Amino acid sequence: METSKLTLRPSKDVIELARQMAKEEHTSITKMFSSFILSRRKARTNGKSIPVGPLTREITGILKVPADWDYTKDMEGILEEKYGVRK
């Protein structure tokens, strides 16, 4: 595949994160970007917005929650307990 240059201008935080991720995955930022774009195109042609990994597929449906469950109230309680945060 022929390559050409593309200039992107992300924030310094994003650049540092990309460098860390590339190092952890033993790849280059260019290859990570290419893989991301190709996976997005593949997902769109399949009618999906984001590919679902095998672990997610495996655990889907194991947790049953009531239809009227309000996760925001539970999160408020968790944050209040952990950090002393109150709304």
Phi and psi in degrees as GROMACS dihedral restraints (atoms count N, CA, C in turn):
[ dihedral_restraints ]
;  ai    aj    ak    al  type     phi  dphi    fc
    3     4     5     6     1   -73.8    20    10
    4     5     6     7     1   139.7    20    10
    6     7     8     9     1  -114.3    20    10
    7     8     9    10     1   156.1    20    10
    9    10    11    12     1  -143.8    20    10
   10    11    12    13     1   170.2    20    10
   12    13    14    15     1   -88.1    20    10
   13    14    15    16     1   141.3    20    10
   15    16    17    18     1  -133.7    20    10
   16    17    18    19     1   130.7    20    10
   18    19    20    21     1  -104.6    20    10
   19    20    21    22     1   125.0    20    10
   21    22    23    24     1  -116.7    20    10
   22    23    24    25     1   154.4    20    10
   24    25    26    27     1  -129.5    20    10
   25    26    27    28     1    66.1    20    10
   27    28    29    30     1   -76.8    20    10
   28    29    30    31     1   168.7    20    10
   30    31    32    33     1   -67.4    20    10
   31    32    33    34     1   163.6    20    10
   33    34    35    36     1   -60.7    20    10
   34    35    36    37     1   -36.2    20    10
   36    37    38    39     1   -63.5    20    10
   37    38    39    40     1   -41.9    20    10
   39    40    41    42     1   -67.4    20    10
   40    41    42    43     1   -40.1    20    10
   42    43    44    45     1   -61.2    20    10
   43    44    45    46     1   -45.6    20    10
   45    46    47    48     1   -64.0    20    10
   46    47    48    49     1   -41.3    20    10
   48    49    50    51     1   -62.3    20    10
   49    50    51    52     1   -43.1    20    10
   51    52    53    54     1   -62.0    20    10
   52    53    54    55     1   -41.3    20    10
   54    55    56    57     1   -63.1    20    10
   55    56    57    58     1   -44.0    20    10
   57    58    59    60     1   -62.7    20    10
   58    59    60    61     1   -45.2    20    10
   60    61    62    63     1   -62.7    20    10
   61    62    63    64     1   -44.0    20    10
   63    64    65    66     1   -61.7    20    10
   64    65    66    67     1   -41.5    20    10
   66    67    68    69     1   -64.1    20    10
   67    68    69    70     1   -45.0    20    10
   69    70    71    72     1   -63.4    20    10
   70    71    72    73     1   -34.5    20    10
   72    73    74    75     1   -93.4    20    10
   73    74    75    76     1     3.6    20    10
   75    76    77    78     1    52.8    20    10
   76    77    78    79     1    50.6    20    10
   78    79    80    81     1  -145.0    20    10
   79    80    81    82     1  -176.0    20    10
   81    82    83    84     1  -105.0    20    10
   82    83    84    85     1   160.6    20    10
   84    85    86    87     1   -62.9    20    10
   85    86    87    88     1   -37.1    20    10
   87    88    89    90     1   -60.1    20    10
   88    89    90    91     1   -45.5    20    10
   90    91    92    93     1   -67.5    20    10
   91    92    93    94     1   -37.7    20    10
   93    94    95    96     1   -62.4    20    10
   94    95    96    97     1   -45.2    20    10
   96    97    98    99     1   -62.1    20    10
   97    98    99   100     1   -46.2    20    10
   99   100   101   102     1   -60.5    20    10
  100   101   102   103     1   -44.5    20    10
  102   103   104   105     1   -62.2    20    10
  103   104   105   106     1   -41.7    20    10
  105   106   107   108     1   -61.1    20    10
  106   107   108   109     1   -48.2    20    10
  108   109   110   111     1   -63.4    20    10
  109   110   111   112     1   -44.6    20    10
  111   112   113   114     1   -65.8    20    10
  112   113   114   115     1   -37.6    20    10
  114   115   116   117     1   -68.5    20    10
  115   116   117   118     1   -35.9    20    10
  117   118   119   120     1   -63.9    20    10
  118   119   120   121     1   -43.3    20    10
  120   121   122   123     1   -63.5    20    10
  121   122   123   124     1   -43.2    20    10
  123   124   125   126     1   -62.6    20    10
  124   125   126   127     1   -42.0    20    10
  126   127   128   129     1   -63.4    20    10
  127   128   129   130     1   -39.7    20    10
  129   130   131   132     1   -66.6    20    10
  130   131   132   133     1   -37.8    20    10
  132   133   134   135     1   -71.5    20    10
  133   134   135   136     1   -22.9    20    10
  135   136   137   138     1   -87.3    20    10
  136   137   138   139     1    -4.0    20    10
  138   139   140   141     1    82.9    20    10
  139   140   141   142     1     9.8    20    10
  141   142   143   144     1  -110.0    20    10
  142   143   144   145     1   150.4    20    10
  144   145   146   147     1   -88.5    20    10
  145   146   147   148     1   -33.9    20    10
  147   148   149   150     1  -140.2    20    10
  148   149   150   151     1   130.1    20    10
  150   151   152   153     1   -64.3    20    10
  151   152   153   154     1   141.1    20    10
  153   154   155   156     1  -100.0    20    10
  154   155   156   157     1   127.1    20    10
  156   157   158   159     1   -76.9    20    10
  157   158   159   160     1   166.5    20    10
  159   160   161   162     1   -63.1    20    10
  160   161   162   163     1   -37.1    20    10
  162   163   164   165     1   -65.8    20    10
  163   164   165   166     1   -42.6    20    10
  165   166   167   168     1   -61.8    20    10
  166   167   168   169     1   -44.4    20    10
  168   169   170   171     1   -60.7    20    10
  169   170   171   172     1   -39.3    20    10
  171   172   173   174     1   -66.5    20    10
  172   173   174   175     1   -39.3    20    10
  174   175   176   177     1   -93.6    20    10
  175   176   177   178     1    -4.2    20    10
  177   178   179   180     1   -60.8    20    10
  178   179   180   181     1   128.1    20    10
  180   181   182   183     1    91.5    20    10
  181   182   183   184     1    -0.9    20    10
  183   184   185   186     1   -79.6    20    10
  184   185   186   187     1   -18.4    20    10
  186   187   188   189     1  -108.1    20    10
  187   188   189   190     1   123.1    20    10
  189   190   191   192     1  -105.2    20    10
  190   191   192   193     1   126.3    20    10
  192   193   194   195     1  -122.6    20    10
  193   194   195   196     1   149.0    20    10
  195   196   197   198     1   -63.1    20    10
  196   197   198   199     1   150.6    20    10
  198   199   200   201     1   -61.6    20    10
  199   200   201   202     1   -29.7    20    10
  201   202   203   204     1   -95.1    20    10
  202   203   204   205     1    14.3    20    10
  204   205   206   207     1   -66.0    20    10
  205   206   207   208     1   131.8    20    10
  207   208   209   210     1  -112.2    20    10
  208   209   210   211     1    99.3    20    10
  210   211   212   213     1   -63.7    20    10
  211   212   213   214     1   -26.3    20    10
  213   214   215   216     1   -65.4    20    10
  214   215   216   217     1   -36.8    20    10
  216   217   218   219     1   -66.4    20    10
  217   218   219   220     1   -41.5    20    10
  219   220   221   222     1   -64.3    20    10
  220   221   222   223     1   -41.1    20    10
  222   223   224   225     1   -65.2    20    10
  223   224   225   226     1   -38.1    20    10
  225   226   227   228     1   -58.9    20    10
  226   227   228   229     1   -44.8    20    10
  228   229   230   231     1   -63.3    20    10
  229   230   231   232     1   -42.0    20    10
  231   232   233   234     1   -64.1    20    10
  232   233   234   235     1   -46.2    20    10
  234   235   236   237     1   -65.9    20    10
  235   236   237   238     1   -38.7    20    10
  237   238   239   240     1   -62.9    20    10
  238   239   240   241     1   -44.3    20    10
  240   241   242   243     1   -66.6    20    10
  241   242   243   244     1   -42.4    20    10
  243   244   245   246     1   -78.3    20    10
  244   245   246   247     1   -42.0    20    10
  246   247   248   249     1  -116.3    20    10
  247   248   249   250     1    -5.3    20    10
  249   250   251   252     1    73.2    20    10
  250   251   252   253     1    24.2    20    10
  252   253   254   255     1   -86.8    20    10
  253   254   255   256     1   134.5    20    10
  255   256   257   258     1  -129.2    20    10
  256   257   258   259     1   144.0    20    10
